[in-house]
Amino acid sequence: MNKNLALLILSQIFGFTAATVTVFLSGIIGSDLSPIKTLSTLPPSIYVVGIAISTIIAAKVMSLIGRRWGFVLAAIVGSVACLLGAYSISQENFILFSISCLILGGSGAFTHQYRFAAAESVSKDKAPKAISYLLLSGIIAGFIGISLADYTKNFFSDHLYVGSYLILSVLTFLPAIFLFFFKNKNEIQLSKNDERRTRSYLEFIKEPRFLQALTAAAFAYAIMSFLMTATPISMHLIHNISLQNTGLVLQFHLVAMFLPSLFTGNLIKKFGYSKMIYSGVIFYILTILVSFPEPSFISYFIGLIFLGIGWNFLFVTGTSLLVTTYTPEEKFKAQGFNDLIVFSTMALGSLSAGIAVSLASWKILNLFCIPFLFLIIASTINADLRDKKNPSRKSTTGV
């Protein structure tokens, strides 16, 4: 633990509340505001779209002005987006609310770079633990964000949820204060010659370990986003499970997403990247199996816990593997490209959830995820086979 990592963890606690409240409330608010019910999940989906389209911008901005000012700027923009969200709810304006979610997602692209900054704040062999500690703070973010959003939803009796977004604007602003004291380390200013020497995006994809890391993280997020976005609609609006119990399921899902981070780093060090990726796939399979009985609070509760654990194993492992596959000069380009793919697939998963949950059962939604698990397995097998054919590659990939 060092000052930079501590500041990042503290900022993650409050900054990540934007994601948890968006998942918890924006689909329900969208259902109230939207004239077309199949568009009810557009706000949480467009939040993810905002992340996806801003990833390259976030990486470029931080390569120019450094991580500190990039993070501070993002926190301010995120806070303003929450105020816009509160205003749009008070005006019952679905389009404006969706725009606020899009802007909030744009600030989220910077927030998701916390994990890379955490990895860079320690030696490379300790990167998995640093990433795990950072993600672990998401548990606190989940309980703070969802609890405060639920507690403040009735502050303005005429406009439900306005209070939720006003308190969220305060929470998302706090990282701007904390990260003002963040110190940029090992920032590399690239000349045009340096930029020409970095690999192209196609060359990154041709590197089996890079592709393995990218596939594990991208489809882990796509599946998780698809099912988690559909959960509040399926539970609360379709199966009439109370909002309180719906929030409880999401809170424990967040615990399952982040609590394994206590030991994920150690497990990666002990068993290696590939075995941890296979373990994540197994937990996703368990999620699908739990969806087979008639939907109930218990089945959602257990299924979302398995979903969270699977996501943690896949995403932490994928991110930890990714940082071993590029040079310092390539970091912003590789990180930006990785997040573009990861959050684009996440956006597709989230966008399709609204239509899917209105047309198919909860079990069918889970079965949709199976082909993507095969892709994760295939990329891992391919990387392992390439290393067996060329053992010298292990020393360069860190596997």
The 8 nearest C-alpha neighbors of each residue, nearest first, counted from 0:
[[1, 4, 5, 2, 129, 121, 3, 120],
 [2, 0, 4, 3, 5, 120, 121, 6],
 [1, 3, 5, 4, 6, 0, 181, 7],
 [4, 2, 6, 5, 1, 181, 7, 120],
 [3, 5, 7, 1, 6, 2, 117, 8],
 [6, 4, 2, 8, 7, 3, 1, 9],
 [7, 5, 9, 3, 4, 8, 10, 177],
 [8, 6, 10, 4, 5, 9, 11, 3],
 [9, 7, 11, 133, 5, 10, 6, 4],
 [10, 8, 6, 12, 11, 7, 5, 13],
 [9, 11, 174, 7, 12, 8, 13, 14],
 [12, 10, 14, 8, 15, 9, 13, 7],
 [13, 11, 140, 9, 10, 136, 14, 15],
 [14, 12, 170, 11, 16, 10, 15, 171],
 [13, 15, 171, 11, 16, 10, 12, 17],
 [14, 16, 17, 11, 18, 13, 140, 12],
 [17, 15, 144, 19, 140, 18, 14, 13],
 [18, 16, 15, 20, 19, 21, 14, 171],
 [17, 19, 21, 16, 15, 20, 22, 107],
 [18, 20, 16, 22, 21, 17, 141, 23],
 [21, 19, 23, 22, 17, 18, 145, 24],
 [22, 20, 25, 18, 19, 23, 24, 43],
 [23, 21, 19, 20, 24, 43, 25, 18],
 [24, 22, 20, 21, 19, 25, 246, 145],
 [23, 25, 27, 21, 26, 20, 22, 28],
 [24, 26, 28, 21, 27, 43, 29, 42],
 [25, 27, 40, 29, 28, 39, 24, 43],
 [26, 28, 30, 24, 29, 25, 31, 232],
 [29, 27, 25, 31, 30, 26, 24, 32],
 [30, 28, 39, 26, 32, 27, 31, 33],
 [29, 31, 39, 27, 28, 33, 32, 36],
 [32, 30, 28, 29, 33, 27, 39, 34],
 [33, 31, 29, 93, 30, 91, 28, 34],
 [32, 34, 35, 29, 30, 93, 31, 39],
 [33, 35, 36, 32, 30, 38, 31, 93],
 [34, 36, 33, 37, 38, 39, 30, 32],
 [37, 35, 38, 39, 30, 33, 34, 29],
 [36, 38, 39, 35, 354, 353, 357, 40],
 [39, 37, 41, 36, 40, 35, 353, 33],
 [38, 40, 30, 29, 36, 37, 41, 26],
 [39, 41, 26, 353, 38, 42, 43, 44],
 [40, 42, 44, 38, 39, 43, 45, 350],
 [43, 41, 97, 45, 44, 40, 25, 100],
 [44, 42, 46, 45, 25, 41, 40, 21],
 [45, 43, 350, 349, 41, 47, 46, 42],
 [44, 46, 48, 42, 47, 101, 43, 41],
 [45, 47, 104, 101, 100, 43, 49, 44],
 [46, 48, 346, 50, 44, 45, 49, 104],
 [49, 47, 45, 51, 346, 50, 46, 52],
 [50, 48, 104, 101, 105, 46, 47, 51],
 [51, 49, 104, 108, 105, 47, 53, 48],
 [50, 52, 342, 343, 48, 339, 49, 53],
 [51, 53, 49, 50, 54, 48, 339, 55],
 [54, 52, 56, 50, 105, 51, 55, 108],
 [53, 55, 57, 108, 56, 339, 335, 51],
 [54, 56, 335, 58, 57, 53, 59, 339],
 [57, 55, 53, 59, 54, 58, 60, 52],
 [58, 56, 54, 60, 55, 59, 109, 53],
 [57, 59, 55, 335, 61, 331, 56, 60],
 [60, 58, 62, 56, 57, 61, 55, 63],
 [61, 59, 57, 63, 62, 58, 56, 64],
 [62, 60, 65, 66, 64, 63, 58, 69],
 [61, 63, 59, 60, 65, 64, 58, 331],
 [64, 62, 60, 61, 65, 59, 188, 58],
 [65, 63, 61, 62, 60, 68, 69, 66],
 [66, 64, 61, 67, 62, 63, 68, 69],
 [65, 67, 61, 69, 68, 70, 183, 64],
 [68, 66, 70, 69, 65, 181, 178, 71],
 [69, 67, 71, 70, 66, 72, 65, 64],
 [68, 70, 66, 72, 61, 67, 71, 73],
 [69, 71, 73, 67, 68, 72, 66, 109],
 [72, 70, 175, 68, 74, 73, 69, 178],
 [73, 71, 69, 75, 70, 74, 68, 76],
 [72, 74, 106, 70, 76, 71, 75, 77],
 [75, 73, 77, 71, 172, 175, 76, 72],
 [74, 76, 78, 72, 77, 73, 172, 79],
 [75, 77, 73, 79, 78, 74, 80, 106],
 [78, 76, 103, 80, 74, 106, 75, 79],
 [77, 79, 168, 81, 75, 172, 171, 80],
 [78, 80, 82, 76, 81, 77, 83, 75],
 [81, 79, 83, 77, 99, 78, 82, 103],
 [80, 82, 84, 168, 78, 83, 79, 164],
 [83, 81, 85, 79, 84, 80, 165, 168],
 [84, 82, 80, 86, 81, 85, 99, 87],
 [83, 85, 81, 87, 96, 99, 82, 86],
 [86, 84, 161, 82, 164, 88, 83, 87],
 [85, 87, 83, 89, 84, 88, 82, 90],
 [86, 88, 90, 84, 96, 92, 89, 85],
 [89, 87, 91, 85, 90, 86, 161, 84],
 [88, 90, 86, 87, 91, 158, 85, 161],
 [89, 91, 87, 92, 88, 86, 158, 85],
 [92, 90, 88, 89, 87, 32, 93, 96],
 [91, 93, 87, 90, 95, 94, 96, 88],
 [92, 94, 96, 32, 95, 33, 97, 91],
 [95, 93, 97, 96, 92, 98, 87, 33],
 [96, 94, 98, 97, 92, 93, 87, 99],
 [95, 97, 99, 93, 87, 84, 98, 94],
 [96, 98, 42, 100, 94, 95, 99, 93],
 [99, 97, 101, 95, 100, 96, 94, 102],
 [100, 98, 80, 96, 102, 84, 101, 97],
 [101, 99, 46, 103, 97, 98, 102, 42],
 [100, 102, 49, 46, 98, 104, 99, 45],
 [103, 101, 105, 99, 104, 100, 80, 98],
 [104, 102, 100, 77, 106, 105, 80, 101],
 [105, 103, 49, 46, 50, 107, 101, 102],
 [104, 106, 49, 50, 102, 107, 53, 103],
 [105, 107, 73, 103, 77, 104, 108, 109],
 [106, 108, 104, 110, 109, 105, 50, 111],
 [109, 107, 50, 54, 111, 106, 105, 110],
 [110, 108, 107, 112, 111, 57, 106, 70],
 [109, 111, 107, 112, 108, 113, 106, 70],
 [110, 112, 113, 108, 109, 107, 114, 115],
 [111, 113, 110, 109, 114, 115, 116, 108],
 [114, 112, 116, 111, 115, 110, 117, 7],
 [115, 113, 117, 112, 116, 130, 118, 111],
 [116, 114, 118, 117, 112, 113, 119, 130],
 [115, 117, 113, 119, 114, 118, 120, 112],
 [118, 116, 114, 120, 115, 119, 4, 129],
 [119, 117, 126, 115, 116, 120, 129, 121],
 [118, 120, 116, 117, 121, 115, 122, 126],
 [119, 121, 117, 118, 116, 4, 3, 122],
 [122, 120, 119, 118, 125, 126, 123, 117],
 [121, 123, 125, 124, 126, 120, 119, 118],
 [124, 122, 126, 125, 121, 118, 119, 323],
 [123, 125, 122, 126, 127, 121, 128, 268],
 [126, 124, 123, 122, 128, 127, 121, 129],
 [125, 127, 118, 129, 123, 128, 124, 130],
 [128, 126, 264, 130, 319, 129, 125, 131],
 [129, 127, 264, 131, 130, 126, 125, 132],
 [128, 130, 126, 132, 131, 127, 117, 118],
 [131, 129, 133, 127, 128, 114, 132, 117],
 [130, 132, 260, 128, 134, 129, 133, 135],
 [133, 131, 135, 129, 130, 134, 128, 260],
 [132, 134, 8, 130, 131, 135, 136, 129],
 [133, 135, 131, 136, 137, 132, 257, 130],
 [136, 134, 257, 132, 137, 133, 260, 258],
 [135, 137, 138, 134, 12, 139, 133, 8],
 [136, 138, 140, 135, 134, 139, 12, 141],
 [139, 137, 254, 141, 136, 140, 257, 253],
 [138, 140, 142, 141, 137, 136, 143, 12],
 [141, 139, 12, 137, 16, 143, 138, 142],
 [142, 140, 138, 144, 139, 143, 19, 250],
 [141, 143, 139, 145, 140, 144, 146, 250],
 [144, 142, 140, 146, 141, 145, 147, 139],
 [145, 143, 16, 141, 147, 142, 146, 140],
 [144, 146, 148, 142, 147, 20, 143, 141],
 [147, 145, 149, 143, 148, 144, 142, 150],
 [146, 148, 150, 149, 144, 145, 143, 151],
 [149, 147, 163, 145, 151, 146, 150, 152],
 [148, 150, 146, 152, 147, 151, 145, 163],
 [149, 151, 147, 148, 152, 146, 153, 163],
 [152, 150, 162, 163, 154, 148, 153, 149],
 [151, 153, 160, 163, 162, 149, 159, 154],
 [154, 152, 155, 156, 151, 159, 160, 162],
 [155, 153, 151, 162, 152, 156, 161, 159],
 [156, 154, 153, 158, 157, 162, 159, 161],
 [155, 157, 153, 158, 154, 159, 152, 160],
 [158, 156, 155, 159, 89, 153, 154, 161],
 [157, 159, 155, 156, 89, 161, 160, 88],
 [158, 160, 153, 152, 161, 156, 155, 157],
 [161, 159, 152, 163, 162, 158, 153, 164],
 [162, 160, 85, 163, 164, 159, 158, 88],
 [161, 163, 165, 151, 152, 160, 154, 164],
 [164, 162, 148, 160, 152, 151, 161, 166],
 [165, 163, 167, 85, 166, 161, 162, 81],
 [164, 166, 162, 168, 167, 163, 82, 85],
 [167, 165, 169, 168, 164, 163, 162, 170],
 [166, 168, 164, 170, 169, 165, 171, 163],
 [169, 167, 78, 81, 165, 166, 171, 170],
 [168, 170, 166, 172, 167, 171, 173, 78],
 [171, 169, 167, 13, 172, 168, 173, 166],
 [170, 172, 14, 78, 168, 169, 173, 13],
 [171, 173, 78, 74, 169, 170, 175, 174],
 [172, 174, 175, 176, 170, 171, 177, 169],
 [175, 173, 10, 177, 176, 172, 178, 74],
 [176, 174, 71, 74, 173, 178, 172, 177],
 [177, 175, 174, 173, 179, 178, 172, 71],
 [178, 176, 174, 179, 175, 180, 6, 10],
 [179, 177, 181, 180, 175, 176, 174, 67],
 [178, 180, 176, 177, 181, 175, 67, 71],
 [179, 181, 178, 177, 182, 176, 67, 6],
 [182, 180, 178, 179, 67, 3, 183, 6],
 [183, 181, 184, 180, 3, 67, 66, 179],
 [184, 182, 66, 67, 65, 186, 181, 185],
 [183, 185, 186, 182, 120, 119, 66, 187],
 [184, 186, 187, 183, 119, 327, 120, 188],
 [187, 185, 184, 183, 188, 65, 62, 66],
 [188, 186, 189, 185, 328, 327, 62, 184],
 [189, 187, 186, 190, 62, 63, 328, 193],
 [190, 188, 193, 187, 194, 191, 328, 192],
 [189, 191, 193, 192, 194, 188, 195, 187],
 [192, 190, 194, 193, 195, 189, 196, 188],
 [191, 193, 195, 190, 194, 196, 189, 197],
 [194, 192, 190, 196, 191, 195, 189, 197],
 [193, 195, 191, 197, 196, 192, 189, 190],
 [194, 196, 192, 193, 197, 191, 198, 190],
 [197, 195, 193, 194, 192, 198, 191, 328],
 [198, 196, 194, 195, 329, 193, 199, 328],
 [199, 197, 202, 196, 200, 203, 329, 195],
 [198, 200, 202, 201, 203, 197, 204, 195],
 [201, 199, 203, 202, 204, 198, 336, 333],
 [200, 202, 204, 199, 203, 205, 198, 206],
 [203, 201, 205, 199, 204, 200, 198, 206],
 [202, 204, 200, 201, 206, 205, 209, 199],
 [203, 205, 201, 210, 202, 206, 200, 209],
 [206, 204, 202, 203, 207, 201, 210, 209],
 [205, 207, 209, 204, 203, 208, 210, 202],
 [208, 206, 382, 210, 209, 205, 211, 381],
 [209, 207, 211, 210, 382, 206, 212, 324],
 [210, 208, 212, 206, 211, 207, 321, 324],
 [209, 211, 213, 207, 208, 204, 212, 214],
 [212, 210, 208, 378, 214, 209, 379, 213],
 [213, 211, 317, 209, 215, 321, 210, 214],
 [212, 214, 210, 216, 211, 215, 217, 209],
 [215, 213, 217, 211, 216, 212, 375, 210],
 [214, 216, 212, 375, 317, 213, 313, 217],
 [217, 215, 314, 219, 317, 213, 214, 218],
 [218, 216, 341, 214, 220, 219, 215, 213],
 [217, 219, 221, 220, 216, 215, 222, 214],
 [220, 218, 216, 310, 217, 222, 221, 215],
 [219, 221, 223, 218, 217, 345, 222, 224],
 [222, 220, 345, 218, 348, 224, 344, 223],
 [223, 221, 225, 224, 220, 219, 218, 368],
 [222, 224, 220, 226, 225, 221, 227, 219],
 [225, 223, 227, 221, 349, 222, 226, 228],
 [226, 224, 348, 349, 222, 352, 223, 228],
 [225, 227, 229, 223, 228, 224, 230, 222],
 [226, 228, 230, 224, 229, 225, 223, 22],
 [229, 227, 226, 225, 230, 224, 349, 22],
 [228, 230, 226, 227, 352, 232, 231, 233],
 [229, 231, 227, 233, 232, 228, 234, 226],
 [232, 230, 234, 233, 235, 229, 245, 228],
 [233, 231, 236, 230, 229, 235, 234, 237],
 [232, 234, 237, 230, 231, 229, 236, 235],
 [235, 233, 238, 231, 240, 232, 230, 237],
 [234, 236, 240, 239, 232, 231, 241, 238],
 [235, 237, 232, 239, 233, 238, 234, 231],
 [236, 238, 233, 239, 235, 234, 232, 240],
 [237, 239, 234, 240, 235, 236, 233, 294],
 [240, 238, 235, 236, 237, 241, 234, 233],
 [239, 241, 235, 234, 238, 242, 244, 245],
 [242, 240, 244, 243, 235, 245, 239, 234],
 [241, 243, 245, 244, 246, 235, 240, 231],
 [242, 244, 246, 241, 245, 247, 240, 149],
 [245, 243, 247, 241, 246, 242, 248, 240],
 [246, 244, 242, 248, 247, 243, 241, 231],
 [245, 247, 249, 243, 244, 248, 242, 250],
 [248, 246, 244, 250, 245, 249, 243, 251],
 [247, 249, 300, 245, 251, 246, 250, 252],
 [250, 248, 252, 246, 247, 251, 253, 245],
 [249, 251, 247, 253, 252, 248, 141, 246],
 [252, 250, 254, 253, 248, 249, 255, 247],
 [251, 253, 249, 304, 255, 303, 250, 254],
 [252, 254, 256, 250, 251, 255, 138, 141],
 [253, 255, 251, 138, 257, 252, 256, 258],
 [256, 254, 307, 252, 308, 304, 253, 257],
 [257, 255, 307, 253, 311, 308, 254, 252],
 [256, 258, 135, 254, 260, 259, 255, 134],
 [257, 259, 260, 254, 255, 135, 261, 256],
 [260, 258, 261, 257, 262, 263, 255, 308],
 [261, 259, 131, 263, 258, 262, 257, 135],
 [262, 260, 259, 258, 263, 131, 132, 135],
 [261, 263, 265, 260, 264, 259, 266, 131],
 [264, 262, 260, 266, 265, 259, 267, 261],
 [263, 265, 128, 127, 267, 266, 262, 131],
 [264, 266, 268, 262, 267, 263, 269, 128],
 [267, 265, 263, 269, 268, 264, 270, 262],
 [268, 266, 271, 264, 265, 270, 269, 272],
 [267, 269, 265, 266, 271, 270, 264, 272],
 [268, 270, 266, 267, 271, 265, 264, 272],
 [271, 269, 267, 266, 268, 274, 275, 272],
 [272, 270, 267, 268, 273, 274, 269, 275],
 [271, 273, 275, 274, 267, 316, 276, 320],
 [272, 274, 276, 275, 271, 379, 277, 383],
 [275, 273, 277, 276, 272, 271, 270, 278],
 [274, 276, 278, 272, 273, 277, 312, 279],
 [275, 277, 273, 279, 313, 278, 274, 272],
 [276, 278, 274, 280, 279, 275, 273, 281],
 [279, 277, 275, 281, 276, 280, 274, 282],
 [278, 280, 309, 312, 276, 313, 282, 277],
 [279, 281, 283, 277, 278, 282, 284, 309],
 [282, 280, 284, 278, 283, 279, 285, 277],
 [283, 281, 309, 285, 279, 284, 280, 305],
 [282, 284, 286, 280, 285, 281, 309, 306],
 [283, 285, 281, 287, 286, 282, 280, 288],
 [286, 284, 282, 288, 283, 287, 289, 281],
 [287, 285, 302, 283, 284, 289, 305, 288],
 [286, 288, 284, 365, 290, 285, 289, 366],
 [287, 289, 285, 290, 286, 291, 284, 302],
 [288, 290, 286, 287, 291, 302, 285, 298],
 [291, 289, 362, 287, 288, 292, 298, 361],
 [290, 292, 289, 362, 288, 293, 287, 294],
 [293, 291, 290, 294, 289, 298, 362, 295],
 [292, 294, 295, 291, 290, 298, 362, 361],
 [295, 293, 298, 292, 299, 290, 296, 361],
 [296, 294, 298, 297, 299, 293, 238, 240],
 [295, 297, 299, 298, 300, 294, 240, 244],
 [298, 296, 300, 295, 299, 301, 294, 302],
 [299, 297, 295, 301, 300, 296, 302, 294],
 [298, 300, 302, 296, 297, 301, 303, 295],
 [299, 301, 297, 248, 298, 303, 302, 296],
 [302, 300, 304, 298, 303, 299, 297, 305],
 [301, 303, 286, 299, 305, 304, 300, 289],
 [302, 304, 306, 252, 305, 300, 301, 299],
 [303, 305, 252, 307, 301, 255, 306, 302],
 [306, 304, 308, 302, 286, 307, 303, 282],
 [307, 305, 303, 309, 304, 308, 283, 286],
 [306, 308, 256, 255, 304, 310, 305, 309],
 [309, 307, 311, 255, 305, 256, 310, 306],
 [310, 308, 279, 282, 306, 312, 283, 311],
 [309, 311, 307, 313, 219, 308, 312, 314],
 [312, 310, 308, 256, 314, 309, 313, 315],
 [311, 313, 279, 309, 310, 315, 314, 316],
 [314, 312, 310, 276, 279, 316, 311, 215],
 [313, 315, 216, 317, 311, 316, 310, 312],
 [316, 314, 318, 317, 311, 312, 313, 319],
 [317, 315, 319, 313, 314, 318, 312, 272],
 [316, 318, 212, 314, 320, 216, 319, 315],
 [317, 319, 321, 315, 320, 316, 314, 212],
 [320, 318, 316, 127, 321, 317, 322, 315],
 [321, 319, 317, 318, 323, 322, 212, 316],
 [320, 322, 318, 323, 212, 324, 319, 209],
 [323, 321, 324, 320, 319, 325, 318, 118],
 [324, 322, 321, 320, 396, 397, 325, 319],
 [325, 323, 321, 322, 396, 209, 208, 320],
 [324, 326, 329, 323, 330, 322, 327, 333],
 [325, 327, 329, 328, 330, 324, 323, 197],
 [328, 326, 330, 329, 325, 187, 331, 185],
 [329, 327, 326, 330, 187, 197, 189, 193],
 [330, 328, 326, 327, 332, 197, 333, 331],
 [329, 331, 333, 327, 332, 328, 334, 325],
 [332, 330, 334, 58, 333, 335, 329, 62],
 [331, 333, 335, 329, 330, 334, 336, 58],
 [334, 332, 330, 336, 335, 331, 329, 337],
 [335, 333, 337, 331, 336, 332, 330, 338],
 [334, 336, 55, 58, 338, 332, 337, 333],
 [335, 337, 339, 333, 334, 338, 332, 340],
 [338, 336, 334, 340, 335, 339, 333, 341],
 [337, 339, 341, 335, 340, 336, 342, 54],
 [340, 338, 336, 51, 54, 337, 342, 341],
 [339, 341, 343, 338, 337, 342, 344, 336],
 [342, 340, 217, 338, 344, 343, 339, 337],
 [341, 343, 345, 51, 344, 339, 340, 338],
 [344, 342, 51, 346, 340, 345, 341, 339],
 [343, 345, 347, 221, 346, 342, 341, 217],
 [344, 346, 221, 342, 348, 343, 220, 347],
 [347, 345, 47, 343, 349, 48, 344, 348],
 [348, 346, 344, 350, 349, 345, 351, 343],
 [349, 347, 225, 221, 345, 346, 351, 350],
 [348, 350, 225, 44, 346, 352, 224, 347],
 [351, 349, 44, 347, 352, 348, 346, 353],
 [350, 352, 348, 349, 354, 353, 355, 347],
 [353, 351, 355, 349, 225, 229, 350, 354],
 [354, 352, 40, 356, 355, 351, 37, 350],
 [353, 355, 357, 352, 351, 356, 37, 358],
 [354, 356, 352, 358, 357, 353, 359, 351],
 [355, 357, 353, 359, 358, 354, 352, 229],
 [358, 356, 354, 355, 359, 353, 37, 360],
 [357, 359, 355, 356, 354, 360, 353, 37],
 [360, 358, 356, 355, 363, 357, 364, 361],
 [359, 361, 363, 362, 364, 356, 358, 357],
 [360, 362, 364, 363, 365, 290, 359, 356],
 [363, 361, 290, 365, 364, 360, 291, 366],
 [364, 362, 366, 360, 365, 361, 359, 367],
 [365, 363, 361, 367, 362, 366, 360, 359],
 [364, 366, 362, 287, 363, 367, 368, 361],
 [365, 367, 363, 368, 364, 369, 362, 287],
 [368, 366, 364, 365, 369, 363, 370, 371],
 [369, 367, 366, 365, 371, 370, 222, 372],
 [368, 370, 372, 371, 366, 367, 373, 365],
 [371, 369, 373, 372, 368, 374, 367, 366],
 [372, 370, 374, 373, 369, 368, 218, 375],
 [371, 373, 375, 369, 374, 370, 376, 280],
 [372, 374, 376, 370, 371, 375, 377, 369],
 [373, 375, 377, 371, 372, 376, 378, 370],
 [376, 374, 372, 378, 373, 215, 377, 214],
 [375, 377, 373, 379, 374, 378, 380, 372],
 [378, 376, 374, 380, 379, 375, 373, 381],
 [379, 377, 381, 211, 375, 380, 376, 374],
 [380, 378, 376, 382, 381, 377, 211, 383],
 [379, 381, 383, 377, 382, 378, 384, 376],
 [380, 382, 378, 384, 379, 383, 377, 385],
 [383, 381, 207, 385, 379, 384, 380, 208],
 [382, 384, 380, 386, 385, 381, 379, 387],
 [385, 383, 387, 381, 386, 382, 380, 388],
 [384, 386, 382, 388, 387, 383, 389, 381],
 [387, 385, 389, 390, 383, 384, 388, 392],
 [386, 388, 384, 389, 385, 390, 383, 382],
 [387, 389, 385, 386, 390, 384, 383, 391],
 [388, 390, 386, 387, 391, 392, 385, 393],
 [391, 389, 386, 392, 387, 393, 388, 394],
 [390, 392, 393, 389, 394, 395, 386, 387],
 [393, 391, 395, 390, 394, 389, 386, 396],
 [394, 392, 396, 395, 398, 391, 397, 390],
 [393, 395, 392, 397, 396, 391, 398, 390],
 [396, 394, 392, 393, 397, 391, 324, 323],
 [395, 397, 393, 398, 324, 323, 394, 392],
 [396, 398, 394, 395, 393, 323, 320, 324],
 [397, 393, 396, 271, 272, 394, 320, 395]]
